[in-house]
């Protein structure tokens, strides 16, 4: 049986999803095993569509929390992404790539709050 919080997560995703920007969460999955020379097999990137926004931290909060000037806050609707977002995932939103430095969720698990910094497109991203 679905909990009331699960229903809330779905309702928030449905209601707010149209107002937010399309995003993609990219996760690198290491390869398993080794090749014939004993080197680790190359991994691959897996993508998950999402919806969210990118915001700047306000200066007072940034100073108090010691957040680097290069970092932004990304808010993704949990109901729009099929995985739990985690540290080091790469998020593509608003034509930019960001790498997750820290990830939190709200009590209802309806949103992912991500502290992230800008990166260039990873070379091996498809």
N, C-alpha and C positions, 0 to 999 in steps of 0.2 A: 504494500500500500504506500502510495506517495505521501510524503509529509507535507504539511502546509508550507514549509520553506521551499520545497521542490516546486510547488505550484506558484509561489511568489517569484521564484527564479524564472520560470517560463513566462509568466505574465509581464515581468519587467523586460525580458528579451523581446517579447512580441510588441509591447507598447513603445519601447524606446528604440528598437532596432532600425526603424525607418528614419530616425533623426540622426543617426550616427554614421560614421564613415566606414566603408569597407576596409578590412584589414586582413592580413595573413600572418598566422603564427607559424614560423619555421622551426623545426627541431632537428638537430643532427643526431642520427642514430648510428653509432659505431658499427663497423662490420664485425662479423663473428668469425672466429678462427683465423688461420694464417694461410698464405699462399704457398706455392711450392718452394719459395726461397726463405720461408720462415717469417716474412713480413706480415703484419696485421692486414687483413682484408679491408679495403676502403669502405667507409660507411656511406650513408646517403642522407639527404635532406627529405623530410616529410612535411607537407604543408597542411594547414588547417584553416579554413576560412573563419573570419570573425567580424565583429562590428565594434567600433570604439571611437575614442577621441584622444587627442594629444593636447596636453596643457603644460604651461610653464608653472613652476613652483613660484609662489610669491616670495619676495626677497627676505622678509622677516622669517618665514618658515625655513627657507633655504639656509639662512645663517644659523638659526637655532638648531636645526637638525643636521647641520654640516653636510648639506647636499651639494655636490660639485656644480659649478655654473653650467657645465655641459649637459647635465641630466634634465630629463623631462618626466612628466607623469603621464602614463598611458592608462586609460580606463577602458577595459574590454568587458562587454557583457558576457558573463559566463554561459548563458543560454545560447550564445551564438558560436561558441567554439567547442569542439568535441573532446578536448583534452584539458587537463589541469595545467595552466601555464606555470613554468618554473624558471628559475634562475638560468641564465645563458641562452634561453630561447631567443630567437630573432623575430622581431615584429616588423612587418612592412605596413605602414599606414601613412597616408597623405604624401605619397611619393618619396618616402625616406625609410631607411633601415635603422632599427634601434635594437640594441642588445639589452636584455633584462638583467639588471644588477640586483634587484630585490623585488619580490612578489608577495602581495598580501591579498586576502579576500575579505569581504564583509561577512557579518554573522549569518546572513541568509545564503551565502555563497552565490550571490546574484552577479557580482562584478569582481573582476581582477584589477587590483591597483598595482601598477608596475612602475618602478623607478628604472629608467633606462637611459642609455647614452647612445649617441649617434655613431654609426659605423658605415663604412663603404659596403657595397654589395659583396657578400662573401664570394670568393672566387669559384668555389665549387657548388654554389647554389644553382639549381637548374634554371 
